[in-house]
């Protein structure tokens, strides 16, 4: 019994070590509210200012997942609407946002 338990402890220590479960940052979502918003500085709105993904993580559905966080955060913060800010020359982002509807 000790041997099996010892093996399990070793496995758990290796498989769930800090190095194994601490992943590389794939990207981030930046939201602004109140006066931090770029344009519509209203207390009832929330701005999605930036969605950033490292190139090697693109095309895996992570951008969609981050974009869908905006409305979730909006509800949690009891805002009435969410809006998206994007640089007019960022064609890749604009294409993605249009594809997402």
C-alpha positions in Angstrom: 0.0 0.0 0.0 2.8 2.4 0.9 4.4 1.9 -2.6 1.2 2.8 -4.4 0.5 5.8 -2.2 4.1 6.9 -2.6 3.9 6.7 -6.4 0.7 8.6 -6.4 2.3 11.4 -4.3 5.2 11.5 -6.6 3.0 11.6 -9.7 0.8 14.4 -8.2 3.9 16.4 -7.2 5.3 16.1 -10.8 2.0 16.5 -12.8 0.7 19.4 -10.8 3.9 21.2 -10.0 4.0 25.0 -10.2 6.0 24.6 -13.4 3.4 22.3 -15.0 0.3 24.3 -14.1 1.7 27.8 -14.6 1.2 28.3 -18.3 2.5 30.8 -20.7 0.4 34.0 -21.1 -1.6 33.6 -24.3 -3.2 37.0 -24.4 -5.4 39.4 -22.5 -8.6 41.4 -22.5 -8.5 45.1 -21.4 -11.7 46.8 -20.4 -12.3 50.3 -19.3 -15.2 51.9 -17.4 -16.2 55.4 -16.3 -13.6 58.0 -17.1 -11.0 55.5 -18.3 -13.1 54.8 -21.5 -11.7 56.2 -24.7 -14.8 58.0 -25.9 -18.2 57.2 -24.3 -17.2 58.1 -20.7 -20.6 57.1 -19.3 -21.0 55.3 -16.0 -23.6 52.9 -17.6 -21.2 51.6 -20.3 -18.1 49.4 -20.4 -15.5 49.6 -23.2 -13.6 46.6 -24.5 -10.4 48.5 -25.4 -8.1 45.7 -26.4 -8.1 42.0 -27.1 -4.5 40.8 -27.6 -3.3 37.3 -28.4 0.2 36.2 -29.1 0.4 35.1 -32.7 0.9 31.4 -32.0 -2.3 31.3 -29.9 -4.4 32.9 -32.7 -6.9 30.8 -34.6 -7.8 28.6 -31.5 -11.0 30.3 -30.4 -9.3 32.2 -27.6 -10.1 35.6 -29.2 -13.8 34.6 -29.3 -13.6 33.5 -25.6 -12.0 36.8 -24.6 -14.6 38.8 -26.6 -17.4 36.9 -24.9 -16.0 38.0 -21.5 -17.0 41.6 -22.2 -20.7 41.1 -21.8 -20.1 38.9 -18.8 -18.1 41.6 -17.1 -20.7 44.1 -18.1 -23.4 42.2 -16.4 -21.3 41.5 -13.3 -20.5 45.2 -13.0 -24.2 46.0 -13.6 -23.5 48.1 -16.7 -26.2 48.7 -19.3 -24.1 48.1 -22.4 -20.6 47.1 -23.7 -18.9 48.7 -26.6 -15.8 47.9 -28.6 -13.0 50.3 -29.4 -10.7 49.4 -32.3 -8.1 51.3 -34.2 -9.4 52.0 -37.7 -6.2 50.7 -39.3 -6.2 47.3 -37.5 -7.8 45.4 -40.4 -7.2 42.0 -38.8 -9.1 43.0 -35.7 -11.9 44.7 -37.6 -12.3 41.5 -39.8 -12.4 39.4 -36.6 -15.0 41.6 -34.9 -17.1 41.7 -38.1 -16.9 37.9 -38.3 -18.0 37.7 -34.7 -21.0 39.9 -35.5 
